[in-house]
Amino acid sequence: MATQTTAARTLVTTPRSTRSTIFLKILSAVSGLLFIAFVLAHMYGNLKAFGGHDSFDAYAHHLRVLGEPILPYAGALWILRAVLILSLVVHVAAAVALWRRSAAARPVKYAMRKYRSSSFSSRTMRWGGLTILLFLVWHLINFSIGRVNPQGGATNDPYNLLVDTFDVWWMTIIYLLAMVALGLHLHHGTWSSLQTLGWTGSPRARTRAKAAGWVVAVVIAGGFSLVPLFVLFGVITK
């Protein structure tokens, strides 16, 4: 009897743990919104490829001289990268901590899972996040070091590196699959962030938040997918 009482007490949520959980959710929401802003700007930059070699490389060069002479060459870019890395660490750490708390609060799994009240994007958040994390590593290696692409490509010529990458069909497939994972993650993540920050307090606000999730997912994932598809089909060329 004493053992059962002790076990029951460990599952009781204290005000302190509740505040900590809310804080973790806020960290996850804010860092997630920072990433949404970044990928939206990054997607816009990628679309410069439709303007041709000079337009795309001029955009890439502008990012490196942004802030000069106050900042050194590529200084603003490295500051942005540092903020993104910090946001990534916070986002992943908060997600892992929340998942562990959820698992600890439900030590016995349901005999039958019921998905009627959850969307597919919400059920794939964990694995989708892991997929996006692995893709980010691949993406940075390929476009910053230039050693993944079997056709080579110099990192000092971003446009040609981009075309060389997506001329390879299986690399385009990897990219598009990552965009599917990104779209699903953005769909539920946008809604969840708005809910955490208290912007879904009414039926109308909830409807708008759900619509915002779809818009963000389609615009960003769809926009990122345009360039590799048009390269693969020979519309964007060197």
Secondary structure, 3 states (H helix, E strand, C coil): CHHHHHHHHHCCCCHHHHHHHHHHHHHHHHHHHHHHHHHHHHHHHHHHHHHCHHHHHHHHHHHHHCCCCCCCCCHHHHHHHHHHHHHHHHHHHHHHHHHHHHHHHCCCCCCCCCCCCCCHHHHCHHHHHHHHHHHHHHHHHHHHHCCCCCCCCCCCCHHHHHHHHHCCHHHHHHHHHHHHHHHHHHHHHHHHHHHHCCCCCCHHHHHHHHHHHHHHHHHHHHHHHHHHHHHHCCCCCC
